[in-house]
Amino acid sequence: MARQKGMVVIDTENCKGCGLCIANCPTNTLGFSKEINSSGFHYSEMKQDTCTACQSCAMVCPDVVITVYRMKKEKTG
């Protein structure tokens, strides 16, 4: 069975680090960075490669700084 693979791109300079995307990610793909942006916030970033392109993170982002890309399907099994 093929599983959808995704990639999250976050505009780190405009992320205010509210954490809504992290809390709403069903695969625990996102987390806070150790670095800070020019506004002094720990921004969100992909911490592991488990994204399924569900777009939950992008839908809850109040600042619309998240773009989710669907990658080619990979076959499992």
Summary of the structure (lengths in Angstrom):
residues: 77
radius of gyration: 12.8
end to end distance: 7.1
largest distance: 45.1
contacts: 195
relative contact order: 0.39
helix: 13%
strand: 26%
